[in-house]
Amino acid sequence: MDWMTAKGLFFEKMSSIYDQNELRSLYKFFLQDYMDVNPYIHVYTPKKELNALQIKKFHEGLSSLNRCTPIQYLTEQAFFYDLSFKVNSSVLIPRSETEELVRLIYSKNQNRKSAELQILDLGTGSGCIAIALKSKFQNAFIVGVDISQKALDIANYNAVSHGYSIDFEQCDMCNFNSAQKFDIIVSNPPYVLELEKNLMHSNVLDFEPETALFVPDADPLKYYKAIVQSINFGNLKTRSLFLEINPKCLDQLIDLVKPLGDIEIHQDLNDKKRFIEVNIRE
């Protein structure tokens, strides 16, 4: 099998799942990050034959993708905020919307000396938010909290691979407390409603960790209520709070966080009201 034939086979097998634009992007990542070859090898050397190991790997990867395995789990790599992260089924694949949360925090604090910043990331997962913030505030003290040790193992690997020191702690974010006064608490907790499952693609439902995605329909603000309660009771202390949210729950969330301080609502790239910023009253 040559590389042009391989491309034709890939597009034939995957065309029922992805459109042509998505397929071109997917195939580029498949060649570059999974097959470890030039992503345009089918253009430069279309008649070059794959060797036996490449053929075996090609078919294994294609079979996984055809079962809707996300390409990021196949390559164990995702990109977030221009940084590369190791990912597997223990952690969510970082989303572009969440990059906007990092940009928001940076824009609000870029004039501060990073050595003065104390930042807490609740529900850190792969560590993408904490590590992206560390890349902008390299002298900041940052803590990342997650209930999953497997997720924290990935987060720690990612921090070390970028040369950053971040304090990762295993704890249910609903129960985490600290005597430390943080300048920033940030959280992108589970917020997808159970009833929204039927709107989601199988490459999310069948592979990404449910506990990091979904909340009960009867208690959609579960994690936000825990954060607000911890601040109200003095178990967490912060000057500002940044939350990624489900826009469907915006009004309820405003009512929840309003007693804490002054609120700003920020939109994501799709003009959805995706983020809440709270400047905490002393």
C-alpha positions in Angstrom: 0.0 0.0 0.0 1.4 3.4 -1.0 0.6 6.7 0.8 -1.9 7.9 -1.8 -3.8 4.6 -1.5 -3.6 5.0 2.3 -5.2 8.4 2.1 -8.0 7.2 -0.1 -8.7 4.4 2.3 -8.7 6.8 5.3 -11.2 9.2 3.7 -13.4 6.3 2.5 -13.7 4.8 6.0 -14.1 8.1 7.9 -16.4 10.1 5.5 -19.5 8.8 7.3 -18.3 10.4 10.5 -16.6 13.6 9.5 -17.1 16.1 6.7 -14.4 16.8 4.1 -12.9 19.8 5.9 -12.8 17.9 9.2 -11.2 14.9 7.5 -8.4 17.0 6.0 -7.5 18.4 9.4 -7.9 15.0 11.0 -5.7 13.2 8.5 -3.0 15.8 9.0 -2.9 15.1 12.7 -3.1 11.4 12.1 0.0 11.4 9.9 2.0 13.9 11.9 1.2 12.9 15.5 0.2 9.3 15.2 2.1 7.9 12.2 5.1 10.2 12.9 5.6 11.1 9.2 5.4 14.3 7.2 1.7 15.3 7.1 2.0 15.9 3.3 3.8 12.6 2.5 0.9 11.6 0.3 1.7 14.8 -1.8 5.5 14.6 -1.9 5.9 10.8 -2.3 2.4 9.5 -3.2 3.7 6.2 -4.6 6.1 5.4 -1.7 5.1 2.1 -0.1 4.4 1.9 3.6 6.6 -0.7 5.4 5.0 -3.6 7.3 5.1 -1.8 10.7 3.5 1.4 9.2 0.7 -0.6 7.6 -0.1 -2.4 10.9 -0.1 0.9 12.8 -2.1 2.6 10.1 -4.9 0.0 10.2 -4.9 0.0 14.0 -5.3 3.7 14.2 -7.9 3.9 11.5 -9.9 1.2 13.3 -9.8 3.2 16.5 -10.9 6.4 14.8 -13.7 4.5 13.1 -15.0 3.6 16.5 -15.0 7.4 17.2 -11.9 7.4 19.4 -10.8 11.1 19.6 -7.6 11.7 17.7 -6.2 13.3 20.9 -6.5 10.1 22.8 -5.0 8.1 19.9 -2.0 10.4 19.8 -2.1 11.1 23.6 -1.6 14.7 22.7 -3.7 17.9 22.7 -2.9 21.5 22.2 -4.1 24.3 24.4 -3.0 27.9 24.6 -0.1 27.1 22.2 1.1 24.4 24.5 1.2 20.6 24.1 -0.4 18.5 26.7 -0.5 14.7 27.3 -4.0 13.5 27.5 -5.8 10.1 27.9 -9.2 8.9 28.9 -8.5 9.9 32.5 -8.9 13.6 31.6 -11.0 15.8 29.4 -9.6 17.0 26.1 -8.9 20.8 26.6 -11.4 23.0 24.7 -10.8 26.2 22.8 -13.5 27.9 24.9 -11.4 27.4 28.0 -8.5 29.1 26.3 -10.6 32.2 26.4 -10.9 31.8 30.2 -7.1 31.8 30.5 -6.9 34.9 28.2 -9.5 36.7 30.3 -7.6 36.0 33.6 -4.4 37.2 31.9 -5.9 40.3 30.6 -7.3 41.3 34.0 -3.9 40.6 35.8 -1.2 41.2 33.2 0.0 44.4 34.9 0.6 42.6 38.3 3.9 41.1 39.3 3.6 37.4 38.8 5.6 36.7 42.0 2.7 38.3 44.0 0.0 36.1 42.5 -1.5 33.1 44.3 -3.8 31.1 42.1 -6.1 28.1 42.8 -7.4 25.9 40.0 -10.3 23.7 41.2 -11.0 20.6 39.1 -7.6 20.9 37.3 -7.9 17.7 35.2 -5.0 17.7 32.7 -3.6 20.8 34.4 -4.2 22.8 31.2 -5.6 26.0 32.9 -3.0 25.9 35.7 -0.1 25.3 33.3 -1.3 27.9 30.8 -1.5 30.5 33.6 1.9 29.5 34.8 3.3 30.1 31.3 2.0 33.7 31.6 2.8 34.2 35.3 5.9 32.2 35.7 6.7 33.3 39.3 3.2 32.8 40.6 2.3 30.2 43.2 -0.3 27.9 41.7 -2.3 25.0 43.2 -4.3 22.6 41.2 -6.9 20.4 42.8 -8.7 17.3 41.4 -10.5 14.3 42.9 -8.8 11.9 40.4 -5.3 10.7 41.1 -5.0 9.5 37.5 -5.8 13.0 36.3 -3.3 14.5 38.7 -0.6 12.1 37.4 -1.3 13.5 33.9 -1.3 17.1 35.2 2.0 16.6 37.0 3.5 15.0 33.9 2.4 18.0 31.8 3.8 20.5 34.3 7.1 18.8 34.5 7.3 18.5 30.7 7.0 22.3 30.5 9.5 22.9 33.3 6.9 24.3 35.7 6.5 23.7 39.4 2.8 23.5 40.4 1.4 22.1 43.6 -1.2 19.5 42.7 -3.4 18.1 45.4 -5.9 15.2 45.4 -9.2 16.3 46.9 -12.8 16.6 46.0 -13.1 20.2 45.0 -16.3 20.4 47.0 -14.4 19.7 50.2 -11.1 21.6 49.5 -10.2 24.3 52.0 -7.0 26.3 52.5 -5.7 28.9 54.9 -3.9 30.5 51.9 -5.4 33.7 50.6 -5.6 33.4 46.8 -5.6 36.3 44.4 -7.5 34.2 41.9 -9.6 31.1 42.1 -10.5 29.6 38.7 -12.7 26.6 38.0 -14.1 24.9 34.9 -16.1 22.3 36.8 -18.5 19.7 35.3 -21.5 21.6 34.0 -23.1 19.6 31.2 -26.7 18.5 32.1 -27.6 14.9 31.8 -30.4 15.8 29.5 -27.9 17.3 27.0 -26.3 13.9 26.4 -28.4 13.3 23.4 -26.9 16.4 21.7 -23.4 15.1 22.1 -21.2 13.1 19.7 -20.2 9.6 20.6 -16.5 10.5 20.5 -17.3 12.6 23.7 -19.8 10.3 25.3 -18.0 7.0 24.8 -14.5 8.1 25.7 -14.2 11.2 27.8 -14.6 10.8 31.6 -18.3 11.3 32.6 -17.5 12.6 36.0 -15.6 15.5 34.5 -18.4 16.4 32.2 -21.9 15.9 33.6 -24.0 17.1 36.5 -27.4 15.9 37.6 -30.3 17.7 36.0 -31.7 18.1 39.6 -28.6 19.8 40.9 -26.8 21.6 37.9 -25.0 24.1 40.2 -23.6 21.4 42.5 -19.9 22.5 42.1 -20.6 26.2 42.0 -22.6 26.0 45.2 -19.7 24.2 46.9 -17.2 26.9 45.8 -19.5 29.8 46.9 -20.2 28.0 50.2 -16.5 27.6 50.9 -15.8 31.3 50.2 -18.8 32.3 52.4 -17.6 30.1 55.3 -14.0 31.3 55.0 -12.7 27.9 53.9 -11.4 29.5 50.7 -10.2 33.1 50.5 -9.8 35.0 47.3 -9.9 38.4 45.7 -11.4 37.3 42.5 -13.3 34.2 41.1 -13.4 33.1 37.5 -15.8 30.4 36.4 -16.6 28.7 33.2 -20.3 27.9 33.0 -23.2 26.4 31.1 -24.9 29.4 29.5 -28.3 27.7 30.2 -27.7 28.2 33.9 -26.6 31.8 33.7 -29.5 33.4 35.6 -29.3 30.8 38.5 -25.5 31.3 38.7 -25.8 35.1 38.8 -28.2 34.8 41.8 -25.8 32.4 43.4 -22.6 34.5 43.2 -24.1 37.9 43.4 -23.8 38.1 47.2 -20.0 37.6 46.9 -19.2 40.8 45.1 -19.3 42.6 41.7 -20.0 40.5 38.7 -18.9 40.6 35.1 -20.2 38.3 32.4 -17.9 37.4 29.5 -18.7 35.8 26.2 -16.8 33.0 24.4 -15.7 32.9 20.8 -19.3 31.9 19.8 -20.8 34.9 21.6 -22.2 32.6 24.3 -22.2 33.9 27.9 -19.6 31.4 29.0 -17.6 33.0 31.9 -18.5 34.7 35.2 -15.9 37.0 36.9 -16.6 37.9 40.5 -14.5 40.6 42.3 -15.0 39.5 45.9 -16.0 42.1 48.5 -13.8 42.3 51.6 
